[in-house]
Amino acid sequence: MAETIRVAELANLITTDIAEFLKWKIHPQNDLNHQCLMPEAHFDDADSDDSRTHPTDVVIYYIDPFENKTIYLNTDLKSYAKKSITHSSVKDWLISITNGTTCGNVNSEWKKTYDATGNYEIRGLLFVYNHDGNFDKPFYDFIHDYPYHTPHTTKRAPSRFHLKDLKVPKNITLHIIEPQLIDNILSIKLDLDNLRIDHKVPSSRNSVPINFYYPNRQMSKNLLKPEECPATIELINGPFFIMNFENFSYYEENPDDPEAPPLRITKNGGNIIYYRDEGSSVEEFIFLIETLMTLELIGEKTNTYIRHCSRNIDRTAKSNFDSAIKQYCQMWDYSDSMKEIFQKQVEYEKVTIVQKVFCTKEIDRKAKE
């Protein structure tokens, strides 16, 4: 029962600190086991008559803005110290969530429990929280097939597993929210609060919302209102994502006459770009600037805030960004007035990475057989 309580508590904290910010919803049913419909395939020592189960800690769901379908994330919550987050444990966790999600896709009771009706897709999500705050290496280094491994300094390469070992069916999609991504999301949320305090963006009490930005694609359009759009899991896992807002106003004390009515200050709308790559080259920032220009997100009456949010920011990132703007203006032979827009309307700053303590104990609920 204590394990169940800890899962429920962690799920509640995730709802408050992460899901609400991303505009995700968490189904009230949590910490349940569901019948395995393929025991011979999913359990080494089982036969077709065995009664085995798969755990579902929580189910997160949101509407995809482009697909106009509900994405259900069959979620396995893990809370571990650094020493327990190893390649073998991650492999086992991914196999478990793969098998549970595979059964969930064909299990009518699972769909009934979580109200999966209409146009929907059930995916797997491994959520790994590092409760001692010491896990500081790239999570995907555990996966042999991952193309961007961190160079190792020891004689022996680190232990890794192959994606084929997970035996993920072609119709199943898996996602991972790992410790560094959790820290990034929490840091972005805090940074946004700081921007509000500085009146660079609308405050939470302002009627002007700050929205996750989705440009219309060539073959599909955003089907939701801007204020309804959640951050999809693909969006937060990408190299950067954009939030935008319209013109807004706020009030401040009249410095010349404190007894007078407060002054109404009006500011232009703009965009906030949360950038996650290292910033180790000029070229990557040129690509970012070109993307923003193509989307018409840089202009004379638009404030553009580049917020570099990563634990692995290259020491040359700021100079690379400045050089990218200079080279981009030269490439397109921009006039002095256009160069001035880049100087006055585009701001680059690094975001302080924080870690919030959700819990201080291990959480790894096993299925009750």
Secondary structure, DSSP 8 states (H G I E B T S, - for coil): -HHHHHHHHHHHHHIIIIIHHHT-EE-S--SEEEE-S-HHHH-TT--TT---EEEE-EEEEEE-TTT-SEEEEEEEEEEE-GGG--HHHHHHHHHHHHHHHHHHTT-HHHHHHTT--SSEEEEEEEEEEETTS---S-GGGGBTT-S------SSS----B-GGGG---TT--EEEE-HHHHHHHHHHHHHHHHHHHTTSS--TTSSS--EE-----SS----S-GGG----HHHHHSSEEEEEE--EEEEE--SS-TTS--EEEEE--EEEEEE-S----HHHHHHHHHHHHHTT--BTTBEEEEEE--TT--TTHHHHHHHHHHHHHHHTT--HHHHHHHHHHEEEEE-------S-SS-B------
